Amino acid sequence: MNRYYAAIAGRANHRCEYCQAPELIFNFPFEVEHIIPLSRQGENDEANLALACRSCNLRKGTRISGIVPASNTEVSFFHPRQDK
């Protein structure tokens, strides 16, 4: 288990910080993931860590933005510490 799990899960109230799914309905703990991946110069500290369900974590991967097909513009992904 990730050494930050207890702190991050408690701060997130044991919910995925992206889709808000409650950890309780899954049969295993959610993952502690980097909001800005280390490969993108993200930090390995609690401010850059989020609790994520497996689906959200796999969908995001190492990306931090995506292209909106209708407008062909790049937008940043949801950031659980900055966006509502």
MARTI-657924 format. One record per residue (C-alpha): residue number from 1; x, y, z. Coordinates in Angstrom, 2 decimals. Layout:
BEGIN
(node NUM (X Y Z))
...
end
This chain:
BEGIN
(node 1 (0.00 0.00 0.00))
(node 2 (1.16 3.52 -0.76))
(node 3 (2.70 5.20 2.30))
(node 4 (0.53 8.27 1.69))
(node 5 (-2.70 6.29 1.45))
(node 6 (-4.08 7.05 4.94))
(node 7 (-3.53 10.80 4.66))
(node 8 (-4.79 11.10 1.08))
(node 9 (-7.81 8.82 1.60))
(node 10 (-8.78 10.69 4.76))
(node 11 (-8.50 14.06 3.04))
(node 12 (-10.64 12.76 0.15))
(node 13 (-13.20 11.26 2.55))
(node 14 (-12.51 7.89 0.86))
(node 15 (-13.97 9.07 -2.46))
(node 16 (-12.37 9.22 -5.88))
(node 17 (-11.31 12.84 -6.26))
(node 18 (-12.21 12.77 -9.96))
(node 19 (-15.60 11.03 -10.23))
(node 20 (-16.54 11.14 -6.51))
(node 21 (-17.30 7.39 -6.37))
(node 22 (-17.19 6.14 -2.76))
(node 23 (-14.37 3.71 -2.04))
(node 24 (-16.75 1.69 0.13))
(node 25 (-18.59 0.21 -2.89))
(node 26 (-15.39 -1.29 -4.32))
(node 27 (-13.76 -4.42 -3.00))
(node 28 (-10.29 -2.86 -2.69))
(node 29 (-8.71 0.47 -1.73))
(node 30 (-8.47 3.25 -4.31))
(node 31 (-5.11 4.28 -5.70))
(node 32 (-3.00 7.25 -4.70))
(node 33 (-2.03 8.92 -7.96))
(node 34 (-0.06 11.97 -9.05))
(node 35 (-2.27 14.80 -10.31))
(node 36 (0.66 16.05 -12.38))
(node 37 (2.65 12.91 -13.19))
(node 38 (6.29 12.67 -12.16))
(node 39 (7.09 12.23 -15.86))
(node 40 (5.62 15.73 -16.41))
(node 41 (7.70 17.30 -13.61))
(node 42 (5.03 16.75 -10.96))
(node 43 (6.12 16.59 -7.34))
(node 44 (6.00 13.56 -5.06))
(node 45 (4.28 15.38 -2.20))
(node 46 (0.79 15.31 -0.71))
(node 47 (-0.33 18.46 -2.56))
(node 48 (0.17 16.62 -5.87))
(node 49 (-1.44 13.35 -4.79))
(node 50 (-5.08 12.39 -5.22))
(node 51 (-7.22 9.37 -4.37))
(node 52 (-8.46 7.84 -7.62))
(node 53 (-10.58 4.85 -8.51))
(node 54 (-8.94 2.44 -10.93))
(node 55 (-11.09 3.60 -13.85))
(node 56 (-10.23 7.30 -13.45))
(node 57 (-6.56 6.57 -12.83))
(node 58 (-6.25 4.38 -15.95))
(node 59 (-8.19 6.85 -18.10))
(node 60 (-5.97 9.76 -17.08))
(node 61 (-2.66 7.90 -17.23))
(node 62 (0.28 10.27 -17.64))
(node 63 (-1.72 12.89 -19.52))
(node 64 (-2.58 16.31 -18.08))
(node 65 (-4.70 17.64 -20.96))
(node 66 (-6.86 16.54 -23.88))
(node 67 (-8.26 17.84 -27.16))
(node 68 (-11.92 18.90 -27.43))
(node 69 (-12.95 17.40 -30.80))
(node 70 (-15.65 19.99 -31.58))
(node 71 (-13.25 22.94 -31.30))
(node 72 (-9.89 21.18 -31.73))
(node 73 (-8.61 23.03 -28.66))
(node 74 (-6.48 21.67 -25.87))
(node 75 (-7.88 21.82 -22.33))
(node 76 (-6.37 20.83 -19.01))
(node 77 (-7.83 17.84 -17.19))
(node 78 (-9.78 18.33 -13.96))
(node 79 (-7.46 19.19 -11.09))
(node 80 (-9.06 18.15 -7.77))
(node 81 (-7.14 20.80 -5.76))
(node 82 (-7.95 23.72 -8.08))
(node 83 (-11.17 22.95 -10.02))
(node 84 (-14.74 22.50 -8.84))
end
